[in-house]
Every structure is written in C-alpha cells, then in structure tokens.
Amino acid sequence: MLFRSGLGIVVDGTAYTAPHVFSWAGSSSHTINVTSPQGASGIQYVYAGWSDAGAQSHTVVVPSTGATYTANFNTRYLLSLTISPSAAGSITANPSSADGYYAAGSPVSLTAGAFSGYTFAGWSGSLAGTTNPQSVTMSATRAVTASFAAVSGGLANDEIAGATVIAALPYNTSQNTRSATSNASDPVHSCTASADSRTVWFRYLPTFNGTLTVNTLGSDYDTVLAVYQGTAAAGTVLGCNDDASEFTLTSALTLPVTSGQSILIEVGGYGSASIGGTMFLNLTGIPNSAVNNDETASATAIATLPAVFSEDTSAATAGASDPLHSCTASVDGKSVWFRYVSTYNGTLRLSTVGSDYDTVLSAYLTTATAPNQVACNDDIDSSTRQSSTTFAVLSGQTY
C-alpha cells in the first residue's frame, strides 16, 4: 500500500510518512486518512482525493492480491507582501486570500496604494518596475515588496503611481490642486482633446456589481473628469466629462462597474493654463438589485389574470440553458422568467409595453426548450421596441 511521497498519512490511528508498505492479511479492514493541508516553507498540499474515490478518512478491505492507494493533493504557494516603509501605503491582492496561499499557476493582481505624504516608488522581489497594478503568477512561493517614497512639497497623488486609494463608498474628499503638475505621460482626454493640467489621481476597487457615480460637485474651478480601466493607457478610458451640464463647470460620470475591477480616476483643470483650486471628489455606488426570477427554476408564478409586473432587469443574466429565440435567432440576454397554469381554453396575450428598453418576448409549453416554443416576438412594429404576442392556451397546461 503506497501513498504520496513525503506527506503524512494516518493508518488505523497511527501516523506514518508516505510512501509506506503494509503487510496485511487478505480481507482485513483498515482505516486510511490524511491531514490537510500539509507542508512547510511556503508550500501547502491540500487534499484532493483518494485513488479509490473514498472519503478523506475511510475504511478499505484488503484484497487477496494486494492494492495500492494513492492520496492526491493540490499544491498551493504562499504570497508574502511587504510594504516599505511599513506605514507608507497598502497592497491590495485580487483575488484576495485569507491565509496568503494561492493555487499553483494562478495569477494574482497586486495594486499598490500610497498613503498621504507618500508616492509609490516601485516593486521589488517577485515583481519589478513601477507598473501598477501588476500581476504575479503563483508557480512558486512569491515575495513582493511595494516601496514608497516620501513626498516633500507637491501632492502625493500628483502622478498615477501615487494615486490615492479609495477604500470604501460613499467617498467624499477635498484637495487644493494649485500645486499639482502636468506630466508628459498624462493622457489626452477624449472629452476635451487635451491633456489639460493640474491633474491628480485616485484608485478604486469596487466590491460590487452595479453603477458607480463620480463627480467634482463643489469644486471652485473648471474641472475635467476621466475614468480608466486599470491604467491610463490608450484604449482604457471608461468615461470622460468636462462639464456636467451647461450650467456648471464641475464634472460628473456614471458608469457600470464589476466587483474587483481596477478603476483609475483622474481629475484635471480644464485647459493647459488652469491654476487649479479647491477640488471636491465624490463617489457613490449602487449595487445591482437581485433578480429572483433570473432562471426558469425560480420563475415568478402568475396566479390570476389580468396580471401586471414591473421589475429592474439590469442585474439579470443569460443562463447557459436559455433557449434560442426563433424571432431573433439568438438567446439574447438579461432574461427573466414567469410561469402560468391556464384555467381556461382560449387565447393568452402577453406584452412588455411600458418597458424602457428593447425587449424580446417568448412563451413555451411546459419547459423552456426550442421545440416547446409556442410564441416569440421582438418588436410590436417598426416604431416600437417593446414586444407583444397572442397564442392559444388549454386549461391545465403550464406555460
């Protein structure tokens, strides 16, 4: 009887180190077990299963011809993070790990955030350079240090590397940007066709799927607001705004975000000659509402007719089992489901009139499969994006 080399096993209550060979009588019963996790020096082995598909601790009956039992383990490596100086900033890992260990081969994105009075200076150890955020692949134990430099004069978040980290929402801050500078690498804003000036930077990692609102309401100068995905490189801009309306010089953006998405926020003064001023930055977030009837198994029951329903479908998904619609040749998206058991023989009319988006409406007999589709409509007519359909129903049938 053999076990994975070098790891601990427990047989009939006694600990051994694998591999180990036992001489047992045929048909005798024995309990085999392993502890998990095992390992040292930054490497963990997490129990994955026995070769005989038994439980982590289970009884085996020895066959007369002998047998080999192998305990399989998954490897995890420790990611050690150090901040230098220790109170100068933070490192955010995505995905996070409660114990610092990650599955072998998995990528981990690290984001350095400078605290007030410091700016990010660079990575060392298993990472190098100043790219922020940056990913490390856990193919071995990794140690990463984020170094920060004290800022003498000027603003700590004057450059992307020193972007102020926003930890939680709602977030409101003010800052005097008159000593902010412009950098040759500052991006050209799509909403002004200029890099503008007096730029300061912020970084935020959402913890929700939903809508993020960012504005500079309260600022006493003409601002420009830009939001980027991760970095300010070409093609990463998520939104740009100069003036929120014709009546204000402050800026505002509303955009969809997903949990763990790296958001980089830039606030600048309009034009190359801005002198800056007192800048206010305000962030709020609204998570998507849960959609209870997102899948057929949880379809909303229609008890009686007529019936009227209204719901926010922005958080709805398209399930892998959603059927292909005959009227669009697509499964479409953001699907929600309803179920009705007819109490009569006749016709049933369905419509999405009043919806504020382009809908697709389909009906099925008993189960939501393409062969069971009894009606499908995309648009009522060429001028209407909502849907309507009428079809025959029988008493006792489920639709």
GUSE-242366 format. One line per field, with one value per residue (C-alpha): residue number from 1; x, y, z; residue in three letters. Coordinates in pm, 1 decimal, padded with zeros to 6 digits. Layout:
<pts>
k = NUM; ...
c1 = X; ...
c2 = Y; ...
c3 = Z; ...
r = ALA; ...
</pts>
This chain:
<pts>
k = 1; 2; 3; 4; 5; 6; 7; 8; 9; 10; 11; 12; 13; 14; 15; 16; 17; 18; 19; 20; 21; 22; 23; 24; 25; 26; 27; 28; 29; 30; 31; 32; 33; 34; 35; 36; 37; 38; 39; 40; 41; 42; 43; 44; 45; 46; 47; 48; 49; 50; 51; 52; 53; 54; 55; 56; 57; 58; 59; 60; 61; 62; 63; 64; 65; 66; 67; 68; 69; 70; 71; 72; 73; 74; 75; 76; 77; 78; 79; 80; 81; 82; 83; 84; 85; 86; 87; 88; 89; 90; 91; 92; 93; 94; 95; 96; 97; 98; 99; 100; 101; 102; 103; 104; 105; 106; 107; 108; 109; 110; 111; 112; 113; 114; 115; 116; 117; 118; 119; 120; 121; 122; 123; 124; 125; 126; 127; 128; 129; 130; 131; 132; 133; 134; 135; 136; 137; 138; 139; 140; 141; 142; 143; 144; 145; 146; 147; 148; 149; 150; 151; 152; 153; 154; 155; 156; 157; 158; 159; 160; 161; 162; 163; 164; 165; 166; 167; 168; 169; 170; 171; 172; 173; 174; 175; 176; 177; 178; 179; 180; 181; 182; 183; 184; 185; 186; 187; 188; 189; 190; 191; 192; 193; 194; 195; 196; 197; 198; 199; 200; 201; 202; 203; 204; 205; 206; 207; 208; 209; 210; 211; 212; 213; 214; 215; 216; 217; 218; 219; 220; 221; 222; 223; 224; 225; 226; 227; 228; 229; 230; 231; 232; 233; 234; 235; 236; 237; 238; 239; 240; 241; 242; 243; 244; 245; 246; 247; 248; 249; 250; 251; 252; 253; 254; 255; 256; 257; 258; 259; 260; 261; 262; 263; 264; 265; 266; 267; 268; 269; 270; 271; 272; 273; 274; 275; 276; 277; 278; 279; 280; 281; 282; 283; 284; 285; 286; 287; 288; 289; 290; 291; 292; 293; 294; 295; 296; 297; 298; 299; 300; 301; 302; 303; 304; 305; 306; 307; 308; 309; 310; 311; 312; 313; 314; 315; 316; 317; 318; 319; 320; 321; 322; 323; 324; 325; 326; 327; 328; 329; 330; 331; 332; 333; 334; 335; 336; 337; 338; 339; 340; 341; 342; 343; 344; 345; 346; 347; 348; 349; 350; 351; 352; 353; 354; 355; 356; 357; 358; 359; 360; 361; 362; 363; 364; 365; 366; 367; 368; 369; 370; 371; 372; 373; 374; 375; 376; 377; 378; 379; 380; 381; 382; 383; 384; 385; 386; 387; 388; 389; 390; 391; 392; 393; 394; 395; 396; 397; 398; 399
c1 = 00000.0; 00165.3; 00089.3; 00215.7; 00585.5; 00691.1; 00345.9; 00183.5; -00078.0; -00275.3; -00349.2; -00559.7; -00494.2; -00113.6; 00081.0; 00325.5; 00523.3; 00447.4; 00534.1; 00468.7; 00415.6; 00193.8; 00167.7; -00190.9; -00398.2; -00638.2; -00994.9; -00878.5; -01023.4; -00819.5; -00888.5; -00677.8; -00673.1; -00467.6; -00445.8; -00493.1; -00333.4; 00024.8; 00359.9; 00607.7; 00831.1; 00552.0; 00419.3; 00089.3; -00057.0; -00434.9; -00613.6; -00787.7; -00896.3; -00802.0; -00732.6; -01018.7; -01259.3; -01308.3; -01366.0; -01071.1; -01097.1; -01240.5; -01214.1; -01054.6; -01080.6; -00752.5; -00791.5; -00602.6; -00382.8; -00280.3; -00356.8; -00209.1; -00390.8; -00272.2; -00375.7; -00374.8; -00306.2; -00328.3; -00030.7; -00067.0; 00205.7; 00243.9; 00240.8; 00422.7; 00354.9; 00572.6; 00527.9; 00833.2; 00819.5; 00553.6; 00310.6; 00354.5; 00084.9; -00102.6; -00111.0; -00444.4; -00445.9; -00714.9; -00830.9; -00775.3; -00665.5; -00736.5; -00413.0; -00194.0; -00183.0; -00288.9; -00338.5; -00031.5; -00029.8; -00296.8; -00242.9; -00279.6; -00317.1; -00143.5; -00230.3; -00010.5; -00177.9; 00013.7; -00098.9; -00098.6; 00252.3; 00393.6; 00407.7; 00452.3; 00817.2; 00818.0; 00805.3; 01082.1; 01115.5; 00898.4; 00788.4; 00985.9; 00926.0; 00654.6; 00360.5; 00062.8; -00138.2; 00079.6; 00022.4; 00232.9; 00189.8; 00192.4; 00412.9; 00629.3; 00640.7; 00646.0; 00756.4; 00667.5; 00763.6; 00594.4; 00823.1; 00701.5; 00885.0; 00800.6; 00672.8; 00840.8; 00606.9; 00376.4; 00094.3; 00126.4; -00128.9; 00016.7; 00120.4; -00053.2; 00199.3; 00090.3; -00284.6; -00488.3; -00659.8; -01034.2; -01114.3; -01493.8; -01803.3; -01956.3; -01636.4; -01600.3; -01274.6; -01138.9; -00791.1; -00608.1; -00472.2; -00285.5; 00049.4; -00044.5; 00152.5; 00111.1; 00318.1; 00429.6; 00269.1; -00071.1; -00330.6; -00522.5; -00884.8; -01144.4; -01390.8; -01155.7; -00897.6; -00635.2; -00429.4; -00550.0; -00349.7; -00321.2; -00404.4; -00447.5; -00518.1; -00729.9; -00772.7; -01076.1; -01150.8; -01529.9; -01667.7; -01998.5; -02155.4; -02357.1; -02331.3; -02057.0; -02120.2; -01822.1; -01842.9; -01648.7; -01952.7; -01841.3; -01507.5; -01431.6; -01267.3; -01338.0; -01263.7; -01221.4; -01300.2; -01172.4; -01208.0; -00987.7; -00970.4; -00658.1; -00413.7; -00433.7; -00302.8; -00470.8; -00794.4; -00858.9; -01081.9; -01423.5; -01562.1; -01468.6; -01660.2; -01574.5; -01895.8; -02184.6; -02427.9; -02432.4; -02490.1; -02183.7; -01806.8; -01784.3; -01781.8; -01980.8; -01978.7; -02198.0; -02072.1; -02126.2; -01862.8; -01795.8; -01652.9; -01272.0; -01244.6; -00948.2; -01076.4; -00833.6; -00978.4; -00814.7; -00927.1; -00771.1; -00816.1; -00961.5; -00701.6; -00326.3; -00339.6; -00560.4; -00435.1; -00639.2; -00817.2; -01017.0; -01126.7; -01406.6; -01433.6; -01746.2; -01812.8; -02125.3; -02214.3; -02543.0; -02524.7; -02747.0; -03067.9; -03100.9; -03332.6; -03526.6; -03670.5; -03340.4; -03370.1; -03659.8; -03645.3; -03735.1; -03990.2; -04243.5; -04582.6; -04877.9; -05178.3; -05463.4; -05534.5; -05505.8; -05155.6; -04911.7; -04545.1; -04264.0; -03900.4; -03545.4; -03372.0; -03031.0; -02880.7; -03041.8; -02817.7; -02839.2; -02822.3; -02627.4; -02952.9; -03155.0; -03320.5; -03262.3; -03540.7; -03696.5; -03776.3; -03419.0; -03207.4; -03035.9; -03066.7; -03048.3; -02969.4; -03092.5; -03366.7; -03634.4; -03899.9; -04268.6; -04489.9; -04865.5; -05103.6; -05404.4; -05750.9; -05936.1; -05934.4; -05879.2; -05608.5; -05348.2; -05197.0; -04860.5; -04687.1; -04394.4; -04548.9; -04409.9; -04061.0; -03778.0; -03551.9; -03568.3; -03737.8; -03784.4; -04086.6; -04122.6; -04354.8; -04308.2; -04523.9; -04419.4; -04040.7; -03820.0; -03673.9; -03674.5; -03913.4; -04162.5; -04174.7; -04531.1; -04474.8; -04194.0; -04185.4; -03908.9; -04077.9; -04450.2; -04387.3; -04112.3; -04155.3; -04183.8; -03900.5; -04135.5; -04292.1; -04638.0; -04773.3; -05102.1; -05135.5; -05384.1; -05386.7; -05554.8; -05686.3; -05438.5; -05139.5; -04827.7; -04670.7
c2 = 00000.0; 00326.5; 00691.5; 01021.1; 01050.1; 01268.0; 01356.9; 01234.3; 00959.8; 00810.7; 00439.1; 00278.0; 00584.2; 00577.4; 00844.8; 00742.8; 00915.4; 00811.3; 00602.0; 00317.5; -00052.3; -00258.3; -00635.4; -00717.0; -01029.0; -01050.5; -00935.1; -00742.5; -00391.1; -00079.4; 00293.9; 00525.6; 00902.2; 01212.4; 01552.5; 01862.6; 02099.4; 01976.3; 02129.9; 02395.1; 02675.5; 02847.2; 02537.2; 02375.2; 02047.9; 02037.3; 01702.5; 01643.0; 01279.1; 00913.0; 00694.5; 00466.2; 00765.7; 00710.4; 00985.4; 01163.0; 00913.5; 00579.8; 00206.0; -00023.5; -00401.2; -00555.1; -00778.3; -01104.4; -00977.6; -00658.4; -00299.8; 00046.5; 00351.0; 00697.7; 01021.5; 01311.0; 01669.9; 02012.9; 02243.7; 02598.2; 02861.2; 03145.7; 03505.1; 03729.4; 04102.7; 04370.7; 04748.7; 04972.6; 05188.2; 04991.1; 05281.3; 05437.4; 05255.7; 04935.5; 04639.5; 04500.4; 04147.6; 04034.2; 03770.4; 03800.6; 03509.2; 03476.3; 03285.8; 03423.0; 03090.5; 03052.0; 02755.8; 02670.6; 02857.5; 03111.8; 03481.1; 03743.1; 04113.8; 04343.2; 04710.8; 04944.4; 05243.2; 05531.3; 05687.8; 06063.2; 06206.4; 05921.5; 05816.7; 05467.6; 05415.0; 05062.8; 04687.0; 04450.1; 04080.0; 03871.0; 04185.1; 04476.4; 04819.5; 05074.6; 04932.9; 04945.7; 04724.5; 04429.6; 04052.3; 03775.4; 03408.2; 03167.1; 02896.9; 02900.5; 03083.4; 03457.7; 03758.5; 04107.8; 04441.9; 04770.3; 05063.9; 05417.0; 05749.0; 06042.3; 06348.4; 06675.8; 06952.2; 06894.7; 06644.7; 06274.6; 06184.2; 06414.6; 06108.9; 05778.6; 05585.4; 05778.7; 05758.1; 05793.5; 05463.4; 05486.3; 05212.4; 05231.5; 05414.5; 05665.0; 05867.4; 06244.2; 06436.9; 06782.8; 06885.1; 07200.9; 07125.5; 07451.5; 07276.3; 06980.6; 06947.8; 06804.6; 06510.4; 06442.6; 06098.5; 06238.4; 06107.8; 06327.5; 06346.4; 06233.3; 06496.3; 06794.0; 06674.7; 06793.6; 06654.8; 06959.3; 07036.3; 07026.4; 06655.6; 06441.1; 06068.1; 05823.1; 05446.2; 05237.8; 04861.3; 04801.3; 04531.2; 04510.2; 04477.3; 04786.6; 05156.6; 05397.4; 05772.9; 06009.0; 06389.0; 06700.7; 06889.3; 07171.0; 07238.1; 07608.8; 07578.5; 07425.7; 07052.6; 06764.7; 06411.2; 06091.7; 05728.5; 05445.4; 05066.4; 04980.6; 05211.3; 05535.8; 05375.7; 05428.0; 05233.4; 05202.7; 05508.9; 05420.4; 05772.9; 06139.3; 06457.3; 06826.1; 06991.3; 06801.1; 07047.1; 07382.3; 07548.8; 07418.3; 07389.4; 07078.2; 06727.3; 06407.3; 06047.5; 05743.3; 05406.4; 05032.7; 04850.5; 04493.8; 04361.8; 04353.6; 04586.6; 04825.5; 05182.7; 05474.0; 05825.5; 06145.3; 06497.2; 06781.6; 07151.2; 07249.0; 07358.0; 07392.0; 07719.1; 07610.9; 07724.5; 07459.1; 07535.2; 07352.3; 07024.3; 06812.3; 06446.3; 06245.6; 05877.8; 05672.6; 05319.4; 05138.2; 04756.9; 04586.0; 04459.2; 04082.6; 03930.7; 03647.0; 03508.0; 03501.6; 03125.5; 02901.0; 02710.1; 03029.3; 03166.4; 03409.0; 03238.9; 03416.6; 03325.8; 03509.9; 03724.0; 04004.2; 04036.2; 04327.9; 04305.1; 04559.0; 04484.2; 04605.9; 04353.0; 04523.0; 04250.9; 03963.0; 03719.6; 03488.1; 03128.7; 02862.7; 02669.5; 02964.5; 02861.2; 03013.4; 03255.8; 03184.6; 03553.0; 03675.7; 03363.5; 03438.7; 03356.7; 03734.9; 03840.1; 03972.1; 03709.4; 03680.6; 03409.8; 03373.7; 03066.0; 03043.7; 02744.9; 02819.3; 02787.5; 02808.5; 02718.0; 03022.7; 03273.9; 03447.1; 03785.4; 03894.5; 04230.3; 04432.5; 04771.6; 05033.9; 04881.6; 05131.7; 04901.3; 04675.2; 04353.3; 04002.5; 03802.7; 03425.5; 03158.7; 02784.2; 02483.9; 02318.9; 02355.8; 02627.1; 02438.6; 02543.9; 02263.6; 02373.2; 02737.3; 02845.0; 03217.8; 03469.5; 03842.8; 04102.1; 04430.6; 04501.8; 04708.9; 04906.2; 05201.2; 05008.6; 04829.7; 04650.3; 04310.1; 04153.0; 03808.8; 03616.8; 03237.0; 02959.0; 02801.1; 02495.1; 02461.5; 02287.7; 02344.4; 02515.8; 02799.8
c3 = 00000.0; -00118.5; -00050.2; -00197.0; -00113.5; 00180.1; 00311.1; 00628.8; 00640.8; 00925.6; 00915.1; 01186.0; 01402.3; 01368.8; 01176.9; 00901.1; 00628.6; 00272.3; 00085.5; 00325.0; 00255.7; 00485.7; 00503.1; 00588.9; 00572.9; 00281.5; 00356.2; 00665.7; 00718.4; 00785.3; 00813.7; 00598.8; 00642.3; 00562.1; 00730.1; 00515.2; 00445.9; 00484.4; 00400.4; 00513.2; 00382.7; 00192.9; 00015.5; 00107.4; -00010.5; 00007.4; -00002.1; -00336.7; -00319.9; -00295.5; -00594.8; -00489.2; -00466.5; -00094.1; 00161.8; 00320.9; 00607.5; 00502.2; 00550.9; 00294.7; 00273.0; 00157.3; -00149.7; -00158.8; -00442.7; -00261.0; -00361.1; -00396.2; -00255.5; -00353.1; -00182.5; -00430.0; -00327.0; -00492.0; -00444.8; -00308.3; -00274.5; -00025.2; -00147.9; 00102.4; 00074.1; 00232.6; 00242.2; 00273.5; 00481.8; 00668.2; 00720.0; 00375.2; 00179.1; 00110.2; -00129.5; -00248.3; -00390.6; -00634.8; -00574.9; -00201.6; 00016.9; 00387.6; 00454.0; 00172.1; -00017.9; -00382.6; -00614.2; -00821.1; -01151.8; -01059.1; -01144.3; -00869.4; -00948.3; -00698.9; -00661.3; -00456.6; -00293.3; -00137.9; 00189.0; 00239.9; 00218.8; 00008.8; -00354.0; -00496.7; -00599.4; -00741.6; -00693.4; -00589.0; -00514.0; -00745.3; -00932.2; -01073.4; -01219.3; -01148.6; -01347.2; -01111.6; -01086.0; -01185.9; -01184.8; -01035.4; -01132.1; -00839.5; -00992.5; -00675.7; -00343.3; -00411.3; -00208.1; -00328.6; -00177.3; -00263.8; -00193.2; -00132.0; -00124.7; 00098.3; -00083.5; 00006.9; -00105.1; -00400.3; -00390.2; -00312.6; -00582.3; -00848.6; -01053.4; -01132.3; -00922.3; -00613.4; -00678.5; -00357.8; -00276.9; -00212.7; 00036.3; 00060.7; -00064.1; -00024.5; -00061.1; -00033.3; -00023.2; -00097.3; -00207.3; -00307.5; -00655.1; -00715.5; -00661.9; -00885.5; -01206.9; -01554.8; -01668.9; -02025.3; -01994.0; -01888.3; -02138.5; -02381.6; -02269.7; -02521.4; -02398.0; -02436.6; -02692.1; -02443.5; -02155.9; -01958.8; -01641.3; -01259.7; -01262.8; -00951.2; -00937.4; -00738.6; -00749.9; -00651.6; -00649.9; -00643.8; -00415.5; -00601.2; -00944.8; -01022.8; -01101.8; -00993.0; -00986.6; -00975.1; -00966.0; -00869.4; -00738.4; -00505.3; -00677.6; -00726.9; -01069.7; -01412.5; -01379.2; -01620.6; -01500.3; -01664.2; -01553.5; -01680.9; -01661.3; -01457.6; -01633.4; -01827.3; -02145.4; -02480.1; -02509.0; -02135.5; -02090.2; -01945.4; -01943.2; -01973.1; -01885.1; -01886.5; -01765.6; -01607.8; -01770.8; -01947.5; -01612.1; -01425.0; -01465.0; -01247.2; -01393.7; -01347.6; -01475.7; -01416.8; -01536.8; -01480.1; -01271.7; -01165.8; -00841.0; -00847.1; -01147.1; -01117.7; -01156.0; -01208.3; -01166.7; -01292.9; -01203.3; -01400.4; -01454.3; -01790.8; -02043.8; -02018.8; -01824.4; -01531.9; -01190.6; -01009.3; -00683.9; -00421.5; -00575.0; -00435.0; -00541.5; -00458.7; -00529.2; -00467.0; -00573.4; -00629.4; -00643.0; -00896.1; -00743.3; -00717.5; -00979.0; -00817.8; -01142.8; -01334.0; -01405.3; -01512.9; -01184.2; -00994.6; -01243.1; -01094.9; -01067.2; -01230.1; -01014.6; -01188.1; -01492.3; -01575.6; -01427.3; -01438.1; -01335.4; -01316.3; -01227.0; -01278.9; -01505.9; -01516.3; -01293.5; -01481.9; -01668.3; -01967.4; -01845.6; -02032.9; -02076.8; -02209.9; -02539.0; -02881.5; -02975.4; -03316.3; -03370.3; -03317.7; -03385.9; -03054.4; -02683.8; -02627.9; -02268.5; -01931.9; -01931.6; -01659.8; -01632.4; -01542.7; -01512.4; -01571.0; -01545.9; -01763.6; -01606.0; -01938.0; -02307.5; -02525.0; -02607.1; -02391.5; -02476.9; -02340.6; -02385.1; -02249.6; -02334.7; -02095.3; -02073.9; -02123.4; -02328.4; -02635.8; -02523.8; -02666.3; -02552.5; -02588.8; -02449.9; -02407.1; -02331.0; -02001.5; -02042.9; -02195.4; -02489.6; -02852.4; -02964.8; -02696.8; -02804.2; -02887.2; -02949.9; -02996.1; -03071.7; -03077.8; -03174.3; -03199.1; -03512.7; -03685.1; -03448.5; -03120.1; -02938.5; -02698.4; -02764.0; -02780.8; -02870.9; -02856.8; -02863.0; -02784.9; -02437.8; -02287.2; -01933.7; -01704.1; -01933.7; -01794.4; -01992.9
r = MET; LEU; PHE; ARG; SER; GLY; LEU; GLY; ILE; VAL; VAL; ASP; GLY; THR; ALA; TYR; THR; ALA; PRO; HIS; VAL; PHE; SER; TRP; ALA; GLY; SER; SER; SER; HIS; THR; ILE; ASN; VAL; THR; SER; PRO; GLN; GLY; ALA; SER; GLY; ILE; GLN; TYR; VAL; TYR; ALA; GLY; TRP; SER; ASP; ALA; GLY; ALA; GLN; SER; HIS; THR; VAL; VAL; VAL; PRO; SER; THR; GLY; ALA; THR; TYR; THR; ALA; ASN; PHE; ASN; THR; ARG; TYR; LEU; LEU; SER; LEU; THR; ILE; SER; PRO; SER; ALA; ALA; GLY; SER; ILE; THR; ALA; ASN; PRO; SER; SER; ALA; ASP; GLY; TYR; TYR; ALA; ALA; GLY; SER; PRO; VAL; SER; LEU; THR; ALA; GLY; ALA; PHE; SER; GLY; TYR; THR; PHE; ALA; GLY; TRP; SER; GLY; SER; LEU; ALA; GLY; THR; THR; ASN; PRO; GLN; SER; VAL; THR; MET; SER; ALA; THR; ARG; ALA; VAL; THR; ALA; SER; PHE; ALA; ALA; VAL; SER; GLY; GLY; LEU; ALA; ASN; ASP; GLU; ILE; ALA; GLY; ALA; THR; VAL; ILE; ALA; ALA; LEU; PRO; TYR; ASN; THR; SER; GLN; ASN; THR; ARG; SER; ALA; THR; SER; ASN; ALA; SER; ASP; PRO; VAL; HIS; SER; CYS; THR; ALA; SER; ALA; ASP; SER; ARG; THR; VAL; TRP; PHE; ARG; TYR; LEU; PRO; THR; PHE; ASN; GLY; THR; LEU; THR; VAL; ASN; THR; LEU; GLY; SER; ASP; TYR; ASP; THR; VAL; LEU; ALA; VAL; TYR; GLN; GLY; THR; ALA; ALA; ALA; GLY; THR; VAL; LEU; GLY; CYS; ASN; ASP; ASP; ALA; SER; GLU; PHE; THR; LEU; THR; SER; ALA; LEU; THR; LEU; PRO; VAL; THR; SER; GLY; GLN; SER; ILE; LEU; ILE; GLU; VAL; GLY; GLY; TYR; GLY; SER; ALA; SER; ILE; GLY; GLY; THR; MET; PHE; LEU; ASN; LEU; THR; GLY; ILE; PRO; ASN; SER; ALA; VAL; ASN; ASN; ASP; GLU; THR; ALA; SER; ALA; THR; ALA; ILE; ALA; THR; LEU; PRO; ALA; VAL; PHE; SER; GLU; ASP; THR; SER; ALA; ALA; THR; ALA; GLY; ALA; SER; ASP; PRO; LEU; HIS; SER; CYS; THR; ALA; SER; VAL; ASP; GLY; LYS; SER; VAL; TRP; PHE; ARG; TYR; VAL; SER; THR; TYR; ASN; GLY; THR; LEU; ARG; LEU; SER; THR; VAL; GLY; SER; ASP; TYR; ASP; THR; VAL; LEU; SER; ALA; TYR; LEU; THR; THR; ALA; THR; ALA; PRO; ASN; GLN; VAL; ALA; CYS; ASN; ASP; ASP; ILE; ASP; SER; SER; THR; ARG; GLN; SER; SER; THR; THR; PHE; ALA; VAL; LEU; SER; GLY; GLN; THR; TYR
</pts>
